[in-house]
Amino acid sequence: MIVPMKKVFLLCLEREREAALERLAALGAVQIEESTADGADVAAASASLSAATAAEEALAEAAASDDPFGLSLRRAPADESARRDKSVRHALEVADRWLDARAEATSLEAVESRFAPWGEFDPDSIRRLEAEGVPAALFSAPVKDFDEAAFATGGGVLTIVSRTKDTVYGAYVGAPLPDGVSPAPLPAEPLRETRQKLEKARSEMRMAHGTLRTLSRLKDSVAAAAARSEERLRYETAAENFRSSGPVAYLTGWVPGPAMRLLERAARESGWGFVARDPEPDEEPPVLLKTPRALRPIHALFRALGILPAYRESDPSVVFYAFFTVFFAMLVGDAGYGALLIGAWWLARRSMRRRTAATGKAPSEFASQSLSLLLVFGVAAAVWGVLSGTYFGMPAEWLPRPLASDLPTARWLADQGNVMHLCFIIGLLHLGLARVWNAVELMPDTKALAQIGWLGILYGMYNIVCKIVVPGFAFASAAAWSIAIGVALVLLFSYKRSELKENAVSLAMTPLNVVSSMGDVISYVRLFAVGLASVQIARQFDTMAVGLSMPLWAKIPCMALILLLGHALNLAMGALSILVHAVRLNTLEFSGAKGVTWSGSAYEPFVARKAP
């Protein structure tokens, strides 16, 4: 469920403002409403965070890259106050040297590229000739327009230095350039000096890169500085939004309903004044999800995807978690891959416990929830693989006897028509659940009948799709009546009579939406198509590895390499398909039917303390 929020208005004496912020941070229940963040203290904290983040990125990128010229470092604020931390300052000084050298090298590379066609020469010699009254100039001309005879009749000496497919580069001494030929500017120095400076700049880049790699030992210290800067920024932003009006300071914020008693007690003990009310219709409170403990890992997925339902929408966490798990199992579809995921979970859990024992710091809630998701999804993929008899895509005749057992489920799932039918059943259940949920929420309003109508339309479209796609499917005689009655209910009960005028266009779109509902059902066939592709790709790599024609001593390492790379690629593609297809079916098809827009913002209570 989405926890109800209260809008609070809190007042205290101006001289007690800092003490009030400390108490609110300890309380950890109020999300302070932010409407301004442009004060000097906020700017200073933001600069410190930017500097620490830039240092963190520079150390991480240098450590991960062997190319001293391919880094993408960014310039951090240069003022000393933003670089007060010693580790941050040290890392940024080296990063700045690399950035300065890169800017110098970029400029010199442009000069070298521009004047390289004329080769090595001393530009001062040309300037001396001109000073003595002897015309001398460099030039470049398009090949198609170059007329050597025009130079010959001018009375000067022509020297063609180089040619490309399109351009002629040369020098002309003793006479003005012919009409239509423009002189090229002279470089400030000989080309060899430019190249020496360029090599010096590149050498500086290499040294700075090496130093950054050495300084990667400071990454924990820099990360700690970034965390302190981030907390300082949160504190200063909150302090700026705790406004003063004479002797009184005041702020506005959001508090979850269940936490109101904590705030009331803190206000009573601290002598604050406050008022609480329900959100106004035009306000968008932050979202706090309250989910049963066993289902909380789905919050990690929501956070990773950056999605939350809006405050006034339904909480789809349970349905999302259940169906996403089914989708994951079908898209990965292999017991071997499921076992690998379970193994990865075990190793990550073991590493997390060791880190906790060594540091005494418990893992974050996000890390713990992500680990739980990995186990659940791994088990789901393994169960589906066992039911379908799929182990790393290997044919049944390759499998050991215990794994090659002829389960009825494996025989049933081996029929592609059955799997497609199952996908459409899942689609009907998924979308139908959204419509039933809407109807229950709307009752006893007559609009609930429109949702029942959509349920009837979905059932009819399911029958039509299955009749077209699934071999041997028997079209239900009630399906046509289901569509007809459903359309009638949608047209009659979607809007009240007073709402018809402003929603006439939406009502006129009903026929198109009815046809679109068939596309929603068809969309679930992607579970079959992508799952089948994953199995076939795995099988092709297996066949390729086993079919190598070479001596056994050479075949074994080649087989291992093909199997390792092939299955790693297939797993990576599976992860991508989950992000594309499993997420889409939940956030688009189901959410469109349920009316979830995923436009909510997370509840983030104020907990920051003032930096010492």
Secondary structure, DSSP 8 states (H G I E B T S, - for coil): -B--EEEEEEEEEGGGHHHHHHHHHHHT--EE------SHHHHHHHHHHHHHHHHHHHHHHHHH---TT---------SGGGG-SHHHHHHHHHHHHHHHHHHHHHHHHHHHHHHGGG-S--HHHHHHHHHTT--EEEEEEEGGG--HHHHHHHTSEEEEEEE-SSEEEEEEESS---TT--EE---SS-HHHHHHHHHHHHHHHHHHHHHHHHGGGGHHHHHHHHHHHHHHHHHHHHHHHSEEETTEEEEEEEEEGGGHHHHHHHHHHHT-EEEEE---TT----B-B---GGGTTHHHHHHHHT----TTS---HHHHHHHHHHHHHHHH--HHHHHHHHHHHHHHHHHHHHHHHHH-----HHHHHHHHHHHHHHHHHHHHHHHHT-STT--GGGS-TTTS---HHHHHHTSHHHHHHHHHHHHHHHHHHHHHHHHHHHTTSTHHHHHHHHHHHHHHHHHHHHHHHSTT----THHHHHHHHHHHHHHHHSS-GGGTTTTHHHHHTHHHHHHHHHHHHHGGGHHHHHHHHHHHHHHHHHHHHHT--S-HHHHHHHHHHHHHHHHHHHHHHHHHHIIIIIHHIIIIIIHHHHT------B----------
